[in-house]
Structures are given as structure tokens and as C-alpha cells.
Amino acid sequence: MATKKKPAKKTSVQKIKTPSDKLHVREVEATERGRTVKYYRVQGYLPDGTRCRKRFKTLAEAEGELAVLRVKVTNENTAINTVNTPLSREQVRDAEGAINRLRGRYTLAEAVEYFLLHYAEPEEVQPLHQALRDFLDARERAGVRARSLVQLESTVSAFVNWYTLDQLPDTFASDLRLARAAVPEGKAHHPRVVLKNLEAITSDFPRPAVHHVTSSDVVRFLQTIRTKDGQAAASRKTWNNYRADLHAFFAWTADRQRRWIRENPVTAVDKFKDGRGVPTSLSVKQAQQLMNYVAGYEGGKMVRFFALALFAGLRPGPDGELYKLARHADLPKLLDLARGVIHVQPEVSKTHQYRQVIIRPNLKAWLTGYPGEILPTNHDRMLKHIRTKFHLGHDVLRHTFFSMHVAAFKSVGEAAIEGGNTESVVKRHYLNLSSYTDGKEFWAIHPPAAT
């Protein structure tokens, strides 16, 4: 009698969606002894390589077993070592945190060795805000121009205020929120105003020291600089200007006389290469129109100022050479019309070096035809009016002097000597900006009555 073969076992396997790993649950449909059965199987491999296949009637039972096995696998993969150590719990946690931050790139010993070789506590721990005051006092005693001092204070104090807020510990979060809430509308994130309000709430918040600042801190601050409307990042030129001011401050703090910081953190900060364009200068026609208007405006009170700025190239800023000359006690001697020369003394010159500027015939005609003060009463108002009317930039008159001087007299060296600049700068920025004809006509611009 022939033996009846058992029917083939048919199996349908469906994987249950679980987190991807070596252990998982599968739903199985199989035909056993002529009938269809359904069950759930936990299968996969354990860490030691052992294969696991366990069968359960319900999904809940299978998932329960899967959870147990996963806990077992996690415990086996996580090495918790019991070590006798004199370290405190906080020190052990610090070590664990440091190792995690190194992410396997370096050992903790290597990191500590590098730190000890490259870091040294300053001889004197100096608070950042106090260092700023000392720096500005030192710059003022050194004779730095008032305008430059204002710029330095604006830039460095902005950094000090921003950095102080940035370094506040979490314990001051509630006080900081109160300080921001008290800030007038539109200035909710102004560091100086926020710090002032914070100081009114609590005066014991920590003040960072100079040596705490790093290059990355400086970069983060520079990235916060915005345009005046706050809509876009500041220009490359603004970035470079801020960087230069901060570099000067930290270089001073790192000087061997102080050593409040080991290295200047700004040195490693990138400086944008943003070459200057062609300097803006006036054409002969524009210069003539300007001087004709000044001659008839307010009785010609501002003629001497504009003539000296345009035809002598004196720096016209509020703290520049022209203002210093106008207020000098020996003005008649310095403005020597008889000998046809302007003596720019070291205390007047921006470079603190004596130089002479030739008083050419047209400049002499303007100076003698319009006697009076270089800076008359209400000169600020009149100067603003004229600059606005003719759209005059800060140094456009001085730029015009250089370009017309080189065009007419063909000597970069003489232009540099009279203007108090270097030959390389004059050659790079002013050579061939104007033609010989332009130069000749420029130095022939005389007062209206003399034409």
C-alpha cells in the first residue's frame, strides 16, 4: 500500500513595521495538515550571533517578547563600568561630557595636553567693560582725533554689550526677559539699552573678562551687524571697519604692558578684500558752479572754508586740518599770504608732520577777496546747506584737489607733499583722473568779480 504524502506546507510571511534593527516581528500564515494557521514570529540575531526564532499566537505577545529582547541587547551593548575613582560625581560627568564632545577625534588626554600648551591665564584678569574705558582714556591721551575716538567707542562698546549679554548664564534668563520687556518699542534687542535695564534690576550679573573672548565670538558679533534699516547684513567695508576697531582694542589689551589676553582674537578673523573704486571728484564746471554759489551765499561767509578745502586740499572734517587751522592761535602766520604758503604745523596735520601748501594765484584771489573767519558763526548750518545742495561727499573737495594738481603740474611727488599723502596712494587713486586742460582751467577758477 502506497504511503500518502503529506500536503506541502504553504507559508505567507509579512513583516510587521517596527524600528529597523536585527530583531523584528513577522506575521506568518501557513498551511499545516490541511488547514491555515496564523501566528507571529520574533526572529533575528542576538549580539552573540545566536539566531532567534520564537512563535506566538498574538501580536501583543510577540511585541512583548521583542521589547524584552531589545532591552537585553541594549544592556549588552552599553558598557557600564564600575571603577574605583577619587573623582566626584560632577567630575566624572564633566569627563564624560568632554569625551562625548570630542566625538572620538581626540582622546581626553590629547585635548588636555593641547590646552595646557596653548592657554595661559593672564597675569591680571581684567573685566571687558573696564578695559574699554582704559583703552579710550589711553587713546585720548595719545592724541587720537575726537572723531576717531567716537568711532572706536561706538564699535567696541557695541561688542562689549553684545558679548556681556551673550555670556549670561541661564540663571539670569528671567531677569533678562524683564529687562527686555522694559525696553522702548523698536529697541527690544539693543544690547546697551537692555544691559542698562538689567543693571537696574540686578547689579550682580557677571561681567566677562578680556581673556574670555575668542575668534569665533568676534565672528558671531560681526555677523550680527546690519544696515541702518536692519533689513540686510552690513557691507564688506563696514565689516572691515568694525574688525579694524576691534583689532586695535584687543591688540592694546594684549600688549606686553598689560597682557590681559594671550593673543589678539581678531587676528584670525577674515578681512574682506574690497578694493576701492575711482575716487569721486568734481569736474571743472562743477567746481566753478560751487565756488560761484558760495561767493553769493550769505555774503560769501563760507568762501574761505571752501577755497582752502578745494584749492589747498586741507582735510575738511569736523576734527580735520581745516578746522584746526581755523582755530589756531597763530592763524595769520600759518596762512602766509605774503610768501604764498600755508604752514601746516604738526599739531594741525593728520600725520603730525609739518608740510607746506602753495597758495596759488586763484586761491590767493579767493582769500583776499573774501576776508573774514574761516569758520564764521553758524558755519555748521551753512556748511550743511551747501553740501546738501551740491551733493558733496566727505572728501570730494580733497579728491578734486589731488586729481587737478596731478593733471596740471604732472608731479605725483609734489601733490603728495602738499596734500600730506604718500606717492603710492596719489599714483594709485588720482593719476590720469583729469586731463591737462581740466587741470589748467581748474587752477584758473577766480572769484566772479575777478573774471
C-alpha positions, 0 to 999 in steps of 0.5 A: 500500500502506497504511503500518502504524502503529506500536503506541502506546507504553504507559508505567507510571511509579512513583516510587521513595521517596527524600528529597523534593527536585527530583531523584528516581528513577522506575521506568518500564515501557513498551511499545516495538515490541511488547514491555515494557521496564523501566528507571529514570529520574533526572529533575528540575531542576538549580539552573540550571533545566536539566531532567534526564532520564537512563535506566538499566537498574538501580536501583543505577545510577540511585541512583548517578547521583542521589547524584552529582547531589545532591552537585553541587547541594549544592556549588552551593548552599553558598557557600564563600568564600575571603577574605583575613582577619587573623582566626584560625581560632577567630575566624572560627568564633566569627563564624560561630557568632554569625551562625548564632545570630542566625538572620538577625534581626540582622546581626553588626554590629547585635548588636555595636553593641547590646552595646557600648551596653548592657554595661559591665564593672564597675569591680571584678569581684567573685566571687558567693560573696564578695559574699554574705558582704559583703552579710550582714556589711553587713546585720548591721551595719545592724541587720537582725533575726537572723531576717531575716538567716537568711532572706536567707542561706538564699535567696541562698546557695541561688542562689549554689550553684545558679548556681556549679554551673550555670556549670561548664564541661564540663571539670569534668563528671567531677569533678562526677559524683564529687562527686555520687556522694559525696553522702548518699542523698536529697541527690544534687542539693543544690547546697551539699552537692555544691559542698562535695564538689567543693571537696574534690576540686578547689579550682580550679573557677571561681567566677562573678562578680556581673556574670555573672548575668542575668534569665533565670538568676534565672528558671531558679533560681526555677523550680527551687524546690519544696515541702518534699516536692519533689513540686510547684513552690513557691507564688506567695508563696514565689516572691515571697519568694525574688525579694524576697531576691534583689532586695535582694542584687543591688540592694546589689551594684549600688549606686553604692558598689560597682557590681559589676553594671550593673543589678539582674537581678531587676528584670525578673523577674515578681512574682506578684500574690497578694493576701492573704486575711482575716487569721486571728484568734481569736474571743472564746471562743477567746481566753478558752479560751487565756488560761484554759489558760495561767493553769493551765499550769505555774503560769501561767509563760507568762501574761505572754508571752501577755497582752502578745502578745494584749492589747498586740499586741507582735510575738511572734517569736523576734527580735520586740518581745516578746522584746526587751522581755523582755530589756531592761535597763530592763524595769520602766520600759518596762512602766509599770504605774503610768501604764498604758503600755508604752514601746516604745523604738526599739531594741525596735520593728520600725520603730525608732520609739518608740510607746506601748501602753495597758495596759488594765484586763484586761491590767493584771489579767493582769500583776499577777496573774501576776508573774514573767519574761516569758520564764521558763526553758524558755519555748521548750518551753512556748511550743511546747506551747501553740501546738501545742495551740491551733493558733496561727499566727505572728501570730494573737495580733497579728491578734486584737489589731488586729481587737478594738481596731478593733471596740471603740474604732472608731479605725483611727488609734489601733490603728495607733499602738499596734500600730506599723502604718500606717492603710492596712494596719489599714483594709485587713486588720482593719476590720469583722473583729469586731463591737462586742460581740466587741470589748467582751467581748474587752477584758473577758477577766480572769484566772479568779480575777478573774471 
